[in-house]
Amino acid sequence: MLKGPRIAIQLALAALAIVLIGCAGMSPQRTSVVERLYVLDCGEGTAIDVSRWTPGVDIGKPAAFVDNCYLIKHAQGWLLWDTGVDDAVAKLPDGAVPADPKSILWRRPRTLASQLEQLGVKPSDIRYVAISHTHPDHIGNVEMFPQAVLLVQRAEYEWPGAGNAPRFKPGHPVTLLDGDRDVFGDGSVTILSTPGHTPGHQSLLVNLPKTGAVVLTGDAVHFRSNWDQRRVPSINFSKELTLSSMQRIADLMARDNAQLWINHDKDQRNTMKMAPAYYE
């Protein structure tokens, strides 16, 4: 009378073993391991004539700029996207007055160092510093992180600076990129090659577990109106490459249902959670 139940149990155990063996051979699901994304205040500026960024419109009109940096906590380490206006500008009562009066007067209400300290993050904790491009409002504090590996497009790194000077300190550790790069190898943080504003401009696609996908534009686009109207600033390195990169970003946004976070757009930043709040 006990043979029936025993056989049933043995069959059940054998079936379970088959299932476990099958699962052991399956590839693990790739999931995002970005834990947090902080938006940092990396500068506030004013342009006397915004039309060099909005060709054909708003001629002679002033405009407010903001400058964001983004701190990403990943299971494999910290990544800082852009470093903003030099913290030394915080000590200048009138801000960093530009040599070109039509350029941007930058101020630094909060230093990058103080914001990292508030979060309990030391400069030595930063594993990677990824730079959208090499304009001063994006690389002002690179040498605050002398041990962090720079992630920069080769075309940007080799682009001569003023007087043919190098754009980074030669001894700073760097990984030169020739296109896109999956930074942590899990699809959660991907550098996108988006040239046009400068020869080696890049943007960042971040997949957050709760917020979803976001594209950090760098200066691939400066304002929402420029995005909507596909306007290209007159100061850009290449209009054609800029438009191509904007289309590439649009295609990625459609594919991943991603949000567009525009670095210098003050109206958008007014709606965002700023550090020490964060996105996850």
N, C-alpha and C positions, 0 to 999 in steps of 0.2 A: 504493500500500500504506500510505502514511502518513496518508491521508485519514481512516480510521476512528479512530485514536488522537487526531488533532487535533480531530475533531468531538466526541469524548467529553470531551476536556479543556475545550473551549469550552462544552459543555453544563453541565459541573460548575461552571465559573466563573460561568456565568449563574445557576445555581441558588443558589450561594453569595451572589451579589449580591442576589437576591430575599430571601433569609433576612436578610441584614444590613439591607436597607431596611425590612423588616418589624419587626425588632428596634428600629430607630431610632424607629419610631413608637409603641412601647409605653411605657406609664407605668412609671417605676422602682418597684421594690418598696419599701414603707415599712419600714424596719428601725430597731430601737432603736439610738441612739447614746449611751446612757448607758454610760459607761466604768466607773464605780465608785460605790458607795454606802457611806459610812462611818456607823457608829452611834457617836454621841458621848455621853459621860456628862455630862448637863446638870443633875444634881442628885440628891440622895437625901433622902428625907423620912420622917417618922413621924407618923401620925395617932393621937391618943389614942382616939378613937371613930370607927371606920370606917363606922358605920351611916348617916351622911348620904350616903355613896356607895353603900351596899348596903341600901336601905330594907327593913326587916322582918327582917333577919338580922344577926348579929354585933354586936348592940347592946352598946355599952360596951367593945368589944374594940379593942385597938390594931392597927395594920397598917402595914407598910412600903410606901412608894412609891418609885418611881424616876422620873426625868425624862430622856427621850431627846431629842436633836436629831439631825438627819440631814443629812449633807453629800453632795451629789450632784455628781459630775464628769460633765459633758455636753460633747459636742464644741463646743457654742456658749457654754460658760461654766459657772461654778459656781453652784449653787443651794443655799442653806441653808434647811432646813425647821425652823422654830422656833429660838429662841435661848436657851431655858432660864432657870434661876434666875440672877439677877444675879451676875456674877463677884465683886462686892464681898462677897458672903456668905462667900466662902472665908476672909476675914480675921476673921470672927466666931467666936470659940472655941465658943460655944454655939449657933451657927447663927442663922437668922432666926426668932426667937421670934414667933409670930403673936399679934396682939391678941386674937383669938378662940381660947381654949385648945382648942376642939374642931377647929380647923383643922389644917393640916400644918406641922410644924416642918421647914424645909428647911435642908439643909447643901450645901456645894459642895466635895466632896473634890478635884475637878479643875476648873480653870477652862476655859472655852471658849477663851480666848486661848491657853493653853498647849497645848491639843490641836491647834488650828490650826497653831501654830508647829511642833509635832512633825511635822505633815504637810507642812510647807513651804508653807502657804497663808497669805497675808497677808489681813487684812480687806478691803483694796482689791481683792483678786482676786475677791471675791464679787459676782456680777452681780445675783442676785435673792435676797431674803430673803422667803420665803413663810411666813405666820403662820397657824397653825391657828385661833387665837383670842387674845383680848387679856388673859387672866388672867396675873398677874405671873410665874408659873413658865414661861411660854412667850414672853414678850417682854422678859425681864430684860436682854438685851444687844443690843437692836435698834440702839441708837445707837453700837455698836461698828463699825457698817457704814453710815456716813452717806451714802455714795455709792450704795449698793445700792438697787435699786428694790424697794419693798415690794409684795407681791402679797396683797391683802386684799379680802375681800368688802365691798362698799359698806355693807351692813347692819351689819357689825362696826365699820367705820371710823367710821360716823356715830353709833354707839351711845354715848350720853354716859357718861363716866367719873364718878368720885367728884367731887361738887360741879360736875357738868356740864363737867368738864375734858376736853379732847381726849385720846384714848387713845394718840396718837402725836405726835411733834414736828411741828408744822404744816409746817415747811420740808423734811421728809424726802421724797424722791421716792417716788411711789406710783402704782400702777395699781390702780384700784378695779374689782372684778369684780362682775358680776351673774349669778352662776351658774358653771358649769364653765369651765375654761380649759386648752387644750392649750398648755403653756408654751412649748415649743420648736417646735411645729408639725409634729412627726413622730410623735405618739402615744406617745412614750416616758415623758413626765411630764405627768400630767393632774391639775389641781386639781379636786376634787369638792365641790360645795356640799352640806354636811351639817349644816344648822342644828338647833338643839335645846339643846345644852349652853349655847350663847350664840346671839344672833340671827343672827350671820353666821359660825358655825363652818364650817370646811372641812377636808377630809381630802385625802390625796394618793395617787394610783395611779401606781406606778413599774413600768415594764416593763424588767427586767434581762435581758441576753442569755443568761446562764447560769442565774441563780437563778429567773427567771420573773417573774411579776407579784406585787407586794406592795402592800397597802393600809396606809399609815401613818395611824392612826386619829385623831391628835390626841386630843381628849377626847370623841369620839363614843361611845367606850366606855372604861371605866377598868380593868376587870379581866376576865379570861377568864370568870369565873363570872357577871359581869354580862351578858356577851355571850350565854352559854349560856342564861341564865334571863330575858333581856331586862329586866333591872333598870335603872331610871332613877334616878340620884341626885336627892335632894330639892332640891339646890341648882341644878338645871338650869333654864334659861330656859323651856323648854316640854317637857313629857313627850311630847305627841303628836308634835311635830317630831322629838324624839330617836328615838322608836320608828320613825318613818317613815325617818329617815336610817339607822338600823341595818338596816332591811330593804333599803334601797337598796344599802348596802355588801354585804349578803349576796347580793343579786342579781348585783352586779358580780363578786364572788368566784366565784360559780357560772359566770358567763359566761366569765371569764378564767382560771379555775383558780388564783385568787390566794391568797396567804398573808395572814393578818391579823396585823399587828404593832401591839400594843397599847402605847401610850406609857408608861403608868404601872405596868404589870404586872411586878413584880420577878421572879417565877418565870420568865416568858418571857425577860426580859433576861438572866437567868443562863445561858440556853442560846445566847445570840447572840454573834457575833464583834464585839468592840468595837475601835474605832480604836486603833492604826494598821492593824489587819486590816480587810478590806473585803469587800463582796459585789460580784459582777460578773455 
